């Protein structure tokens, strides 16, 4: 394999594209005037071969290899070497089928550096392996023998000559790989020792502790299983008891229904008795009224015939004294009437004597009146004797006394019946209330019975649908144990994360009475919402310690919290009215997007969501950092003079304009 042609563009003195063809497979010489760029062609070949000592190509940095260091508008240097690979015996490993091999190296002002093999991107190690396989190691101190170093080569010591021969024979590459492998083995051995130490000091004790906890857990699980079994027994016992209660309730319901029927029958009997008593009372009342009314009517008729005064006296016979007084008054009135009648008879006798000749009929009338007077006198004598009539054996006073006694007995019987009726009605109401409550209890018991029967049918159906086989319970318990272990691991992880995120929780007490808690907005980490989860690591690195700062409305609120808030840890407070945002200007953002592409760089502030009221705090935390998709874009953003801003990759590597780099493994 030998050089066929060299193409330079923007490398040192070659501003435009320059192709140098016609290389001989064995010997080549480059001639020209001073300053024409002869040495630059050799430098370009060394540049492509991957030289690390830039002093050999007369440069202090890669940027100096660009035409006029990028000051003339040329911002990158590209060198391509086309190798003739027609000799398959001396072809590099893996490229035996390629007639030509084109190796290109390109650098951009700002530090970007890349290799291409046959137009495809390649890592520098891959390019070095390609050249080492054909005994080309540009970093060998004897690869280039410059003018004036021939004598030094002739005076070399044996080890140096051996090194040169190994390099020429191609075995040096394997020596270097061997040294690299030994160093790697040493590092791995150190790592293994650290891991063993970590195992002995931390992991094994933790495992022992976990084993003990597992034993305790198994005991707890067995106890829990036993508890479940006992619970099932308890449920079964409660079900049996409930069945007994249901049966007793049904029997009680039947008894109550029997009692209700008996009460209904007794109620009907009481109603019949009450009706019969009402009829008896009505009969007695009618008899009493008929008896007393007939006698009084007879007396009244008789007294009416005697005098109107006797009628008035008989109407007041309810009271004995009044009756006696009325009878005495009536007797007096009768005497007066008799006197009046005698006077009228005398007058009439005189009138009869005077009209004796022409009034024969008057004599008859007088005789009739005389008879009537005699009858009235007889009646009057009977009344004075205390008899209602001549045929009566008892006197009127005895009859009144007997009538009053009968009325008293009837009234006492009526009162007893009334009392008995009211007592029966009261007892009937109580029995009705008891019957209603018993009916409600019976209805509730029937409903509960139906619900329990329905639950029992559902349980029987579900038990019938369970396909249980031998060993299934043990397999399920084993699966449960596995799942419990997974859950425990997740819980441990949650506890660990909670410990790591302890700074996110911010608690305080009111510094003053009636303190408005809306003035304290909260921790920055709780005020943001990440739009793309793939940028979470980059945003966390970009925010740094500011992620756990506390946002408040004014510096007065922050002062009150620091003095009287009872804070349990040190905090940094961001007052919204005083904070300086420090956001990257728009022109710098546009320049960054032009430089590496808008899809490769984004301002960290644009990757989080937040409320408008905390905009200044978010700008202070995220406004001064770019998030880049890859490391090359981050380098170019950080080290470019026009942009010169801090950049963070998605993996959390930080590039600062001062040249400070931070990266590596992150939790």
For each residue, the residues with C-beta under 8 A, 3 or more apart:
1: 83 84 85 87 90 91 92 101 134
2: 23 25 26 83 84
3: 6 23 28 45 81 82 83 84
4: 21 23 82 83 84 100
5: 19 20 21 22 23 81 82
6: 3 19 20 23 41 44 45 79 80 81 82
7: 17 18 19 20 78 79 80 81 82
8: 11 14 17 18 19 20 40 41 44 78 79
9: 14 16 17 18 77 78 79
10: 14 15 66 67 74 76 77 78
11: 8 14 40 43 44 47 65 66 67 77 78 79
12: 37 40 43 44 65 67 77
13: 37 40 67
14: 8 9 10 11 18 37 40 67
15: 10 67 68 72 74
16: 9
17: 7 8 9
18: 7 8 9 14
19: 5 6 7 8
20: 5 6 7 8 23 41
21: 4 5
22: 5
23: 2 3 4 5 6 20 28
24: 27 28
25: 2 84
26: 2
27: 24
28: 3 23 24
29:
30: 38 41 42
31: 38
32: 36 37 38
33: 36
34:
35:
36: 32 33
37: 12 13 14 32 40 41
38: 30 31 32 41 42
39: 42 43 58
40: 8 11 12 13 14 37 43 44
41: 6 8 20 30 37 38 44 45
42: 30 38 39 45 46 144
43: 11 12 39 40 46 47 57 58 59 65
44: 6 8 11 12 40 41 47 48 79
45: 3 6 41 42 48 49 79 81
46: 42 43 49 51 56 57 138 144
47: 11 43 44 51 57 65 79 105
48: 44 45 79 80 81 103 104 105
49: 45 46 131 136 138
50: 105 124 127 128 131 138 139
51: 46 47 54 56 57 138 139
52: 139
53: 56 139
54: 51 57 59 60 61 62 64 65
55: 58 59 60
56: 46 51 53 144
57: 43 46 47 51 54 65
58: 39 43 55
59: 43 54 55 62 64 65
60: 54 55 64
61: 54 64
62: 54 59 65 66 107 111 113
63: 66 69 70 107 109 110 111
64: 54 59 60 61 69
65: 11 12 43 47 54 57 59 62 77 107
66: 10 11 62 63 69 70 74 75 76 77 107 109
67: 10 11 12 13 14 15 70 72 74 77
68: 15 71 72 74
69: 63 64 66 109
70: 63 66 67 74 75 109
71: 68
72: 15 67 68
73:
74: 10 15 66 67 68 70 77
75: 66 70 108 109
76: 10 66 106 107 108 109 112
77: 9 10 11 12 65 66 67 74 106 107
78: 7 8 9 10 11 104 105 106
79: 6 7 8 9 11 44 45 47 48 104 105 106
80: 6 7 48 102 103 104
81: 3 5 6 7 45 48 102 103 104
82: 3 4 5 6 7 100 101 102
83: 1 2 3 4 100 101 102 103
84: 1 2 3 4 25 87 99 100
85: 1 88 91 92 95 98 99 100 101
86: 99
87: 1 84 90 91
88: 85 91 96
89:
90: 1 87 134
91: 1 85 87 88 95 96 98 134
92: 1 85 95 101 130 131 133 134
93: 133
94:
95: 85 91 92 98 101 130
96: 88 91
97:
98: 85 91 95 101 118
99: 84 85 86
100: 4 82 83 84 85
101: 1 82 83 85 92 95 98 117 118 130
102: 80 81 82 83 116 117 118 119
103: 48 80 81 83 115 116 117 127 130
104: 48 78 79 80 81 115 116 117 119
105: 47 48 50 78 79 113 114 115 116 127
106: 76 77 78 79 113 114 116
107: 62 63 65 66 76 77 112 113
108: 75 76 111 112 113 636
109: 63 66 69 70 75 76
110: 63 635 636 639 640
111: 62 63 108 635 636 639
112: 76 107 108 632 635 636
113: 62 105 106 107 108
114: 105 106 121
115: 103 104 105 121 122 123 124 126 127
116: 102 103 104 105 106 119 120 121 122
117: 101 102 103 104 120 122 126 127 130
118: 98 101 102
119: 102 104 116
120: 116 117
121: 114 115 116
122: 115 116 117 126 127
123: 115 126 127
124: 50 115 127 128
125: 128 129
126: 115 117 122 123 129 130
127: 50 103 105 115 117 122 123 124 130 131
128: 50 124 125 131 132
129: 125 126 132 133
130: 92 95 101 103 117 126 127 133 134
131: 49 50 92 127 128 134 136 137 138
132: 128 129 135 136 137 170 173 176
133: 92 93 129 130 170 173
134: 1 90 91 92 130 131 170
135: 132 167 168 169 170 173
136: 49 131 132 143
137: 131 132 140 143 167 172 173
138: 46 49 50 51 131 143 144
139: 50 51 52 53 143
140: 137 143 164 167 172
141:
142: 145 153 160 163 164 167
143: 136 137 138 139 140 167
144: 42 46 56 138
145: 142 149 150 153
146: 149
147:
148: 151
149: 145 146 152 153
150: 145 153 154
151: 148 154 155
152: 149 155 156
153: 142 145 149 150 156 164
154: 150 151
155: 151 152
156: 152 153 160 161 164
157: 160 161
158: 161 162
159: 162 163
160: 142 156 157 163 164
161: 156 157 158 164 165
162: 158 159 165 166
163: 142 159 160 166 167 172
164: 140 142 153 156 160 161 167 168
165: 161 162 168 169
166: 162 163 169 171 172 175
167: 135 137 140 142 143 163 164 170 172
168: 135 164 165
169: 135 165 166 172
170: 132 133 134 135 167 173 174
171: 166 174 175
172: 137 140 163 166 167 169 175 176
173: 132 133 135 137 170 176 177
174: 170 171 177 178
175: 166 171 172 178 179
176: 132 172 173 179 180
177: 173 174 180 181
178: 174 175 181 182
179: 175 176 182 183
180: 176 177 183 184
181: 177 178 184 185
182: 178 179 185 186
183: 179 180 186 187
184: 180 181 187 188
185: 181 182 188 189
186: 182 183 189 190
187: 183 184 190 191
188: 184 185 191 192
189: 185 186 192 193
190: 186 187 193 194
191: 187 188 194 195
192: 188 189 195 196
193: 189 190 196 197
194: 190 191 197 198
195: 191 192 198 199
196: 192 193 199 200
197: 193 194 200 201
198: 194 195 201 202 203
199: 195 196 202 203 204
200: 196 197 203 204
201: 197 198 205
202: 198 199 205 206
203: 198 199 200 206 207
204: 199 200 207 208
205: 201 202 208 209
206: 202 203 209 210
207: 203 204 210 211
208: 204 205 211 212
209: 205 206 212 213
210: 206 207 213 214
211: 207 208 214 215
212: 208 209 215 216
213: 209 210 216 217
214: 210 211 217 218
215: 211 212 218 219
216: 212 213 219 220
217: 213 214 220 221 484 488
218: 214 215 221 222
219: 215 216 222 223
220: 216 217 223 224
221: 217 218 224 225 481 484
222: 218 219 225 226
223: 219 220 226 227
224: 220 221 227 228
225: 221 222 228 229 477
226: 222 223 229 230
227: 223 224 230 231
228: 224 225 231 232
229: 225 226 232 233
230: 226 227 233 234
231: 227 228 234 235
232: 228 229 235 236
233: 229 230 236 237
234: 230 231 237 238
235: 231 232 238 239
236: 232 233 239 240
237: 233 234 240 241
238: 234 235 241 242
239: 235 236 242 243 452 456
240: 236 237 243 244
241: 237 238 244 245
242: 238 239 245 246 452
243: 239 240 246 247 452
244: 240 241 247 248
245: 241 242 248 249
246: 242 243 249 250 445 448 449 452
247: 243 244 250 251
248: 244 245 251 252
249: 245 246 252 253 441 442 445 449
250: 246 247 253 254 445 449
251: 247 248 254 255
252: 248 249 255 256
253: 249 250 256 257 438 441 442 445 446
254: 250 251 257 258
255: 251 252 258 259
256: 252 253 259 260 435 438 439 441 442
257: 253 254 260 261 442
258: 254 255 261 262
259: 255 256 262 263 438
260: 256 257 263 264 435 438 439
261: 257 258 264 265
262: 258 259 265 266
263: 259 260 266 267 431 435
264: 260 261 267 268
265: 261 262 268 269
266: 262 263 269 270
267: 263 264 270 271 428 431
268: 264 265 271 272
269: 265 266 272 273
270: 266 267 273 274 424 428
271: 267 268 274 275
272: 268 269 275 276
273: 269 270 276 277
274: 270 271 277 278 421 424
275: 271 272 278 279
276: 272 273 279 280
277: 273 274 280 281 417 421
278: 274 275 281 282
279: 275 276 282 283
280: 276 277 283 284
281: 277 278 284 285 410 413 414 417
282: 278 279 285 286
283: 279 280 286 287
284: 280 281 287 288 410 413
285: 281 282 288 289 410
286: 282 283 289 290
287: 283 284 290 291
288: 284 285 291 292 403 406 407 410
289: 285 286 292 293
290: 286 287 293 294
291: 287 288 294 295 403
292: 288 289 295 296 403
293: 289 290 296 297
294: 290 291 297 298
295: 291 292 298 299 388 399 403
296: 292 293 299 300 314 317
297: 293 294 300 301
298: 294 295 301 302 388 389
299: 295 296 302 303 314 388 396
300: 296 297 303 304 310 311 314
301: 297 298 304 305
302: 298 299 305 306 310 379 388 389
303: 299 300 306 307 310 311 313 314 330
304: 300 301 307 308 310 311
305: 301 302
306: 302 303 310 334 337 376 379 380 383
307: 303 304 310 311 330 333 334 337
308: 304 311 312
309: 312 313 329 330 333 334
310: 300 302 303 304 306 307 313 314 330 333 334
311: 300 303 304 307 308 314 315
312: 308 309 315 316 326 330
313: 303 309 310 316 317 323 326 327 329 330
314: 296 299 300 303 310 311 317 326
315: 311 312
316: 312 313 319 322 323 326
317: 296 313 314 322 323 326 400
318: 322 323
319: 316 322 323
320: 323 324 400 401 404
321: 324 325
322: 316 317 318 319 325 326
323: 313 316 317 318 319 320 326 327 400
324: 320 321 327 328 397
325: 321 322 328 329
326: 312 313 314 316 317 322 323 329 330
327: 313 323 324 330 331 383 396
328: 324 325 331 332
329: 309 313 325 326 332 333
330: 303 307 309 310 312 313 326 327 333 334
331: 327 328 334 335 383 384
332: 328 329 335 336
333: 307 309 310 329 330 336 337
334: 306 307 309 310 330 331 337 338 380 383
335: 331 332 338 339
336: 332 333 339 340
337: 306 307 333 334 340 341
338: 334 335 341 342 376 377 380
339: 335 336 342 343
340: 336 337 343 344
341: 337 338 344 345 373 376
342: 338 339 345 346
343: 339 340 346 347
344: 340 341 347 348
345: 341 342 348 349 366 369 370 373
346: 342 343 349 350
347: 343 344 350 351
348: 344 345 351 352 366 369
349: 345 346 352 353 366
350: 346 347 353 354
351: 347 348 354 355 362
352: 348 349 355 356 359 362 363 366
353: 349 350 356
354: 350 351
355: 351 352 358 359 362
356: 352 353 359 363
357:
358: 355
359: 352 355 356 362 363
360: 363 364
361: 364 365
362: 351 352 355 359 365 366
363: 352 356 359 360 366 367
364: 360 361 367 368
365: 361 362 368 369
366: 345 348 349 352 362 363 369 370
367: 363 364 370 371
368: 364 365 371 372
369: 345 348 365 366 372 373
370: 345 366 367 373 374
371: 367 368 374 375
372: 368 369 375 376
373: 341 345 369 370 376 377
374: 370 371 377 378
375: 371 372 378 379
376: 306 338 341 372 373 379 380
377: 338 373 374 380 381
378: 374 375 381 382 390
379: 302 306 375 376 382 383
380: 306 334 338 376 377 383 384
381: 377 378 384 385
382: 378 379 385 387 388 389 390
383: 306 327 331 334 379 380 386 387 396
384: 331 380 381
385: 381 382 395
386: 383 395 396 397
387: 382 383 390 392 394 395 396
388: 295 298 299 302 382 392 395 396 399
389: 298 302 382 392
390: 378 382 387
391:
392: 387 388 389 395 396 399
393:
394: 387 398 399 402
395: 385 386 387 388 392 398 399
396: 299 327 383 386 387 388 392 399 400
397: 324 386 400 401
398: 394 395 401 402
399: 295 388 392 394 395 396 402 403
400: 317 320 323 396 397 403 404
401: 320 397 398 404 405
402: 394 398 399 405 406
403: 288 291 292 295 399 400 406 407
404: 320 400 401 407 408
405: 401 402 408 409
406: 288 402 403 409 410
407: 288 403 404 410 411
408: 404 405 411 412
409: 405 406 412 413
410: 281 284 285 288 406 407 413 414
411: 407 408 414 415
412: 408 409 415 416
413: 281 284 409 410 416 417
414: 281 410 411 417 418
415: 411 412 418 419
416: 412 413 419 420
417: 277 281 413 414 420 421
418: 414 415 421 422
419: 415 416 422 423
420: 416 417 423 424
421: 274 277 417 418 424 425
422: 418 419 425 426
423: 419 420 426 427
424: 270 274 420 421 427 428
425: 421 422 428 429
426: 422 423 429 430
427: 423 424 430 431
428: 267 270 424 425 431 432
429: 425 426 432 433
430: 426 427 433 434
431: 263 267 427 428 434 435
432: 428 429 435 436
433: 429 430 436 437
434: 430 431 437 438
435: 256 260 263 431 432 438 439
436: 432 433 439 440
437: 433 434 440 441
438: 253 256 259 260 434 435 441 442
439: 256 260 435 436 442 443
440: 436 437 443 444
441: 249 253 256 437 438 444 445
442: 249 253 256 257 438 439 445 446
443: 439 440 446 447
444: 440 441 447 448
445: 246 249 250 253 441 442 448 449
446: 253 442 443 449 450
447: 443 444 450 451
448: 246 444 445 451 452
449: 246 249 250 445 446 452 453
450: 446 447 453 454
451: 447 448 454 455
452: 239 242 243 246 448 449 455 456
453: 449 450 456 457
454: 450 451 457 458
455: 451 452 458 459
456: 239 452 453 459 460
457: 453 454 460 461
458: 454 455 461 462
459: 455 456 462 463
460: 456 457 463 464
461: 457 458 464 465
462: 458 459 465 466
463: 459 460 466
464: 460 461
465: 461 462
466: 462 463
467:
468: 472 473
469: 472
470:
471: 474 475
472: 468 469 475 476
473: 468 476 477
474: 471 477 478
475: 471 472 478 479
476: 472 473 479 480
477: 225 473 474 480 481
478: 474 475 481 482
479: 475 476 482 483
480: 476 477 483 484
481: 221 477 478 484 485
482: 478 479 485 486
483: 479 480 486 487
484: 217 221 480 481 487 488
485: 481 482 488 489
486: 482 483 489 490
487: 483 484 490 491
488: 217 484 485 491 492
489: 485 486 492 493
490: 486 487 493 494
491: 487 488 494 495
492: 488 489 495 496
493: 489 490 496 497
494: 490 491 497 498
495: 491 492 498 499
496: 492 493 499 500
497: 493 494 500 501
498: 494 495 501 502
499: 495 496 502
500: 496 497 667
501: 497 498 504 505 525
502: 498 499 505
503: 523 525 548 569
504: 501 523 525 526 548
505: 501 502 523
506: 522 523 550 571
507: 568
508: 511 520 561 565 566 567
509: 564 565 566
510: 513 515 517
511: 508 515 560 561 563 564 565
512: 515 560 564
513: 510
514:
515: 510 511 512 519 560
516: 519
517: 510 520
518:
519: 515 516 552 553 554 557
520: 508 517 550 551 552 557 561
521: 527 550 551 552 553 576 613 614 617
522: 506 526 527 550 551
523: 503 504 505 506 526 527 547 548 549 550 551
524: 527 528 543 546 547 548 549 550 551 574 617 618 621
525: 501 503 504 528 547 548
526: 504 522 523
527: 521 522 523 524 551 610 611 614 617 618
528: 524 525 608 609 610 618
529: 608 609 610
530: 533 535 536 539 607 608 609
531: 535 607 608 609
532: 535 607
533: 530 536
534: 650
535: 530 531 532 538 539 602 607 627 650
536: 530 533 539 540
537: 540 541 650 651 652 666
538: 535 541 542 604 607 627 648 649 650 651 652
539: 530 535 536 542 543 604 607 608 622 627
540: 536 537 543 547 652
541: 537 538 544 648 652 654 666
542: 538 539 604 622 625 627 646 648
543: 524 539 540 546 547 604 621 622
544: 541 547
545: 548 549 572
546: 524 543 549 572 620 621
547: 523 524 525 540 543 544 621
548: 503 504 523 524 525 545 571 572
549: 523 524 545 546 571 572 573 574 617 621
550: 506 520 521 522 523 524 558 561 571 572 573 574
551: 520 521 522 523 524 527 573 574 576 614 617
552: 519 520 521 557 558 561 573 574 575 576
553: 519 521 557 575 576 577
554: 519 557 558 575 576 577 578
555: 558 559 575 577 578
556: 559 560
557: 519 520 552 553 554 560 561 575
558: 550 552 554 555 561 562 573 575
559: 555 556 562 563
560: 511 512 515 556 557 563 564 565
561: 508 511 520 550 552 557 558 564 565 567 573
562: 558 559 565 567 573
563: 511 559 560
564: 509 511 512 560 561
565: 508 509 511 560 561 562
566: 508 509
567: 508 561 562 570 571
568: 507
569: 503
570: 567
571: 506 548 549 550 567
572: 545 546 548 549 550
573: 549 550 551 552 558 561 562
574: 524 549 550 551 552 579 617 620 621
575: 552 553 554 555 557 558 578 579
576: 521 551 552 553 554 579 613 614 616 617
577: 553 554 555
578: 554 555 575
579: 574 575 576 616 617 620
580: 620
581: 616 619 620 623
582: 619 620 623 624
583: 605 619 623 624
584: 588 589 603 623 624 626 645
585: 588 589
586: 589 590
587: 590 591
588: 584 585 591 592 642 643 645
589: 584 585 586 592 593 603
590: 586 587 593 594
591: 587 588 594 595 642 643
592: 588 589 595 596 601 626 637 643 645
593: 589 590 596 597 598 601
594: 590 591
595: 591 592 636 637 640 642 643
596: 592 593 600 601 628 632 633 636 637
597: 593 600 601 633
598: 593 601
599: 629
600: 596 597 628 629 630 633
601: 592 593 596 597 598 626 627 628 629 633 637 647
602: 535 606 607 626 627
603: 584 589 606 607 622 623 625 626 627
604: 538 539 542 543 607 608 622 623 625 626 627 648
605: 583 608 618 619 622 623
606: 602 603
607: 530 531 532 535 538 539 602 603 604 622 627
608: 528 529 530 531 539 604 605 618 622
609: 528 529 530 531
610: 527 528 529 614 615 618
611: 527 614 615
612: 615
613: 521 576
614: 521 527 551 576 610 611 617 618
615: 610 611 612 618 619
616: 576 579 581 619 620
617: 521 524 527 549 551 574 576 579 614 620 621
618: 524 527 528 605 608 610 614 615 621 622 623
619: 581 582 583 605 615 616 622 623
620: 546 574 579 580 581 582 616 617 623
621: 524 543 546 547 549 574 617 618
622: 539 542 543 603 604 605 607 608 618 619 625
623: 581 582 583 584 603 604 605 618 619 620
624: 582 583 584 645 646
625: 542 603 604 622 645 646 647 648
626: 584 592 601 602 603 604 634 637 645 646 647 648
627: 535 538 539 542 601 602 603 604 607 647 648 649 650
628: 596 600 601 631 633 634 637 647 648 649 650
629: 599 600 601 633 649 650
630: 600 633 634 649
631: 628 634 635 649 653
632: 112 596 635 636
633: 596 597 600 601 628 629 630 636 637 647
634: 626 628 630 631 637 638 647 648 649 653 655
635: 110 111 112 631 632 638 639 647 655
636: 108 110 111 112 595 596 632 633 639 640
637: 592 595 596 601 626 628 633 634 640 643 645 647 655
638: 634 635 643 644 645 646 647 655 656 657
639: 110 111 635 636 644 655 657 659
640: 110 595 636 637 643 644
641: 644
642: 588 591 595
643: 588 591 592 595 637 638 640
644: 638 639 640 641 657
645: 584 588 592 624 625 626 637 638 657
646: 542 624 625 626 638 654 655 656 657
647: 601 625 626 627 628 633 634 635 637 638 654 655
648: 538 541 542 604 625 626 627 628 634 652 653 654 655
649: 538 627 628 629 630 631 634 652 653 655 663
650: 534 535 537 538 627 628 629
651: 537 538 663 666
652: 537 538 540 541 648 649 663 666
653: 631 634 648 649 661 662 663
654: 541 646 647 648 660 661 662 663
655: 634 635 637 638 639 646 647 648 649 661
656: 638 646 659 660 661 662
657: 638 639 644 645 646
658:
659: 639 656
660: 654 656
661: 653 654 655 656
662: 653 654 656
663: 649 651 652 653 654
664:
665:
666: 537 541 651 652
667: 500
